[in-house]
Amino acid sequence: ASIFTLTMVTILVIALVTHGDSTASNATSTTAPHPRTPKLGPAMGGPFGPTTAATPNGTAAPALPAFAPPPDLGANCQYPVVAADSPDASPKPVNPPPSGRVSTTPPVIKATISTNVGDIGLDLDNAKSPCTVNSFTSLARQQFFNDTSCARLTKTADVAALLCGGPDKDGGGGPGYEFADEYPTNQYPPGDPALRATVVYPRGTVAMATSDPNTNGSQFVLFFQDTETQPVNTVLGTIDEAGLAVLDKIGATGVAGNRESGLPASPVTITSIRLD
């Protein structure tokens, strides 16, 4: 009887352990290994390192480099689809722009971001970043940005920037595809140490948010203060004066929890983006 009882207890323990392992395995298999979080490049305190007020030798950082058109500018824009667990995976159905040549004319395309705080007008720099502008205008036409939240406000003595464009409820995610960096990154040879140095993105610049080279998606950063950071964020265009006034208002409200970077204290929602 003792042997029978011991055998039954052993079988029961094995069954419980096996069931627990199976449950844990099933839970793991349904969890994406790469959460779709807002991209945090250098300007937003991301993996490239924090911004600084001056270069290490104490001199002021230079301006963005003068634009010299690469010979292949806009010649072969590619928008490869990403895996379902990618940070740029999308909860919204969207079609990538067609790959291939993109014209650099007109040089400027006007757009307006309508938010619950006010309108932010943009001049999209098609002459410098045609692949980037092509993606942004395609997403705007597909109403991809409608009813999305601006996920992060950074407001310090050296940085004033608002991160928007992610389709997830927390502002993360992307359009389901990625594309390569353009100006100013393409003004440097690949691997150039200068890409790790800092330049000044002037107040009124809108640039793509990225966490790694050539991983642009839909998230973008609106700078409303001169900000020193590495030249790895592709410039999408510039912000008009009325739009800067709206961003100043958002910045004055501050960050939730009185922090330097995080959700805006007053939620900022993009209702639509229209092309003018």
C-alpha positions in Angstrom: 0.0 0.0 0.0 2.9 2.4 0.8 4.6 1.7 -2.5 1.3 2.2 -4.4 0.7 5.5 -2.6 4.2 6.8 -3.3 3.9 5.8 -7.0 0.6 7.8 -7.3 2.1 10.9 -5.7 5.0 10.7 -8.0 2.8 10.5 -11.1 0.7 13.4 -9.8 3.8 15.6 -9.3 5.1 14.8 -12.7 1.7 15.7 -14.3 1.6 19.0 -12.5 5.1 20.0 -13.5 4.5 19.0 -17.1 1.3 21.0 -17.2 3.1 24.0 -15.7 5.9 23.8 -18.3 3.3 23.5 -21.1 1.4 26.6 -19.8 4.6 28.6 -19.5 5.6 27.5 -23.0 2.3 28.5 -24.5 2.5 31.9 -22.7 6.0 32.5 -24.1 5.0 31.5 -27.6 2.3 34.2 -27.7 4.6 37.0 -26.6 6.5 39.0 -29.2 10.2 39.1 -28.4 10.5 42.7 -29.5 7.9 45.0 -27.9 6.7 47.7 -30.3 7.8 50.7 -28.3 8.4 54.3 -29.3 11.7 54.7 -31.0 14.2 56.6 -28.9 17.1 57.9 -30.9 19.8 60.2 -29.6 17.6 63.3 -29.5 15.1 61.5 -27.2 17.7 59.9 -24.9 17.9 56.6 -26.8 20.6 54.0 -27.4 23.0 56.3 -29.3 23.6 58.3 -26.1 22.4 61.5 -24.6 22.6 64.9 -26.3 25.0 67.5 -24.9 25.3 71.2 -25.0 28.8 71.2 -26.6 31.3 68.8 -28.2 33.9 67.2 -25.9 36.5 69.8 -26.5 34.2 72.5 -25.3 33.5 74.1 -28.7 30.0 74.6 -30.1 28.6 71.8 -32.3 28.4 72.6 -36.0 25.2 73.0 -37.9 23.8 70.3 -40.1 26.1 69.7 -43.1 25.5 71.4 -46.4 23.5 69.3 -48.7 25.4 67.7 -51.6 22.9 65.5 -53.6 24.2 61.9 -53.8 24.3 60.5 -57.3 21.6 57.9 -56.5 19.2 60.3 -54.7 15.7 58.9 -55.0 16.8 56.4 -57.7 15.8 53.2 -55.9 13.7 53.7 -52.8 13.0 50.4 -51.1 10.3 49.7 -48.4 10.9 46.1 -47.3 8.1 44.6 -45.1 9.2 43.7 -41.6 8.4 40.7 -39.4 5.3 40.6 -37.3 7.4 40.9 -34.1 9.4 43.9 -35.4 9.3 47.3 -33.6 7.9 48.6 -36.9 5.1 46.1 -37.1 1.7 47.8 -37.5 -1.7 47.1 -36.0 -3.2 49.1 -38.9 -3.5 47.7 -42.4 -1.3 49.8 -44.7 0.3 49.4 -48.1 4.0 50.3 -48.5 4.8 52.8 -51.2 5.9 51.2 -54.5 9.7 50.7 -54.6 11.8 52.3 -57.3 12.6 55.8 -58.4 11.0 58.8 -56.6 11.1 62.2 -58.1 12.7 65.1 -56.2 10.2 67.6 -57.7 8.4 69.5 -56.4 11.2 70.3 -54.0 8.8 71.1 -51.2 5.4 69.4 -50.4 3.2 71.1 -47.8 1.4 69.2 -45.1 -0.7 70.0 -42.0 -0.8 67.9 -38.9 -4.1 68.5 -37.1 -4.0 67.8 -33.4 -6.3 68.3 -30.4 -4.0 71.2 -29.5 -3.8 73.0 -32.9 -2.5 72.7 -36.4 1.2 72.1 -37.2 2.2 73.1 -40.7 5.1 71.3 -42.4 7.2 71.9 -45.5 8.3 68.4 -46.5 11.8 68.5 -48.0 11.3 66.3 -51.1 14.5 67.6 -52.7 16.7 66.2 -49.9 14.9 63.2 -48.6 12.6 61.9 -51.4 12.3 58.3 -50.1 11.3 59.6 -46.7 8.8 62.1 -48.0 7.3 59.5 -50.3 6.7 57.2 -47.3 5.2 60.0 -45.2 2.8 61.3 -47.9 1.7 57.7 -48.7 0.9 57.1 -45.0 -0.9 60.4 -44.8 -3.1 59.6 -47.9 -4.0 56.2 -46.3 -5.0 58.0 -43.1 -2.4 56.0 -41.2 -1.7 58.8 -38.7 -5.4 59.5 -37.9 -6.2 59.2 -34.2 -2.7 58.4 -33.1 -1.0 59.6 -29.9 2.3 61.6 -29.6 4.1 59.2 -27.2 6.9 61.2 -25.8 7.7 64.8 -24.9 11.3 65.7 -24.0 11.8 69.1 -22.4 15.2 70.0 -20.9 17.6 72.9 -21.0 19.2 71.3 -24.1 16.3 69.5 -25.8 12.7 70.3 -26.7 11.1 67.7 -28.9 7.8 65.8 -29.4 7.7 62.2 -30.7 4.7 61.2 -32.8 3.6 58.9 -35.6 3.4 55.5 -33.9 0.1 53.6 -34.5 0.0 51.7 -31.2 -2.0 53.0 -28.2 1.3 53.8 -26.4 2.7 55.5 -29.5 4.9 52.6 -30.5 4.9 50.6 -33.7 5.3 51.5 -37.3 3.8 51.0 -40.8 4.9 47.4 -41.2 7.9 48.3 -43.3 11.3 50.2 -43.0 13.5 52.3 -45.2 17.0 53.7 -45.4 18.4 56.9 -43.9 18.7 60.0 -46.1 20.0 63.5 -45.3 22.0 64.3 -43.3 23.2 60.7 -42.7 24.0 60.2 -46.4 26.4 63.2 -46.3 28.9 60.9 -44.5 30.7 57.8 -45.7 29.4 54.6 -44.0 31.1 54.1 -40.7 32.4 57.6 -40.5 33.3 58.5 -36.9 31.6 61.9 -37.5 28.3 60.0 -37.4 29.0 59.6 -33.7 29.7 63.3 -33.2 27.0 65.9 -32.7 25.5 68.5 -34.9 22.7 71.0 -34.3 19.2 70.2 -35.5 17.6 73.7 -35.5 14.3 74.7 -34.0 11.6 74.0 -36.5 13.1 70.7 -37.9 11.0 67.6 -38.2 13.0 64.4 -38.5 12.5 60.7 -38.5 12.8 58.7 -35.2 15.1 55.8 -35.4 16.8 53.4 -33.0 19.3 51.8 -35.5 20.6 52.7 -38.9 18.1 52.3 -41.8 15.1 51.5 -39.6 12.9 54.5 -40.5 9.2 53.8 -40.2 6.4 56.2 -39.3 7.6 57.7 -36.0 8.9 61.3 -36.3 10.3 64.0 -34.0 9.3 67.6 -34.0 12.1 69.8 -32.7 11.0 73.1 -31.2 14.4 74.1 -29.8 17.9 73.9 -31.2 19.0 70.4 -30.3 22.5 69.0 -30.4 22.5 65.3 -31.4 24.2 62.9 -33.8 23.3 63.2 -37.5 21.4 60.0 -37.7 17.8 61.3 -37.8 16.7 61.8 -41.4 15.3 65.3 -41.9 11.7 65.1 -43.2 11.2 68.9 -43.4 10.5 72.1 -41.4 7.8 73.4 -39.2 6.0 76.7 -39.8 5.7 79.4 -37.2 2.1 78.7 -36.3 3.1 75.0 -35.7 6.0 76.1 -33.5 3.6 78.1 -31.4 1.5 75.0 -30.9 4.6 73.0 -29.9 5.7 75.7 -27.5 2.2 75.4 -25.9 2.6 71.6 -25.6 6.1 72.1 -24.1 4.9 74.6 -21.6 2.4 72.1 -20.2 5.3 69.8 -19.5 5.9 66.1 -19.1 3.6 63.9 -17.0 5.0 63.4 -13.5 7.2 66.5 -13.8 9.9 64.4 -15.5 12.2 65.6 -18.3 11.0 63.0 -20.8 7.8 60.9 -21.1 4.2 61.3 -22.0 3.0 64.9 -22.3 1.2 66.0 -19.2 -1.8 66.9 -21.4 -2.3 64.1 -24.1 -1.5 65.1 -27.7 -3.5 63.3 -30.4 -3.1 63.6 -34.2 -6.6 63.7 -35.6 -5.3 63.8 -39.2 -2.5 64.8 -41.6 -3.5 66.4 -44.9 -1.4 67.3 -47.8 -1.9 70.9 -49.0 
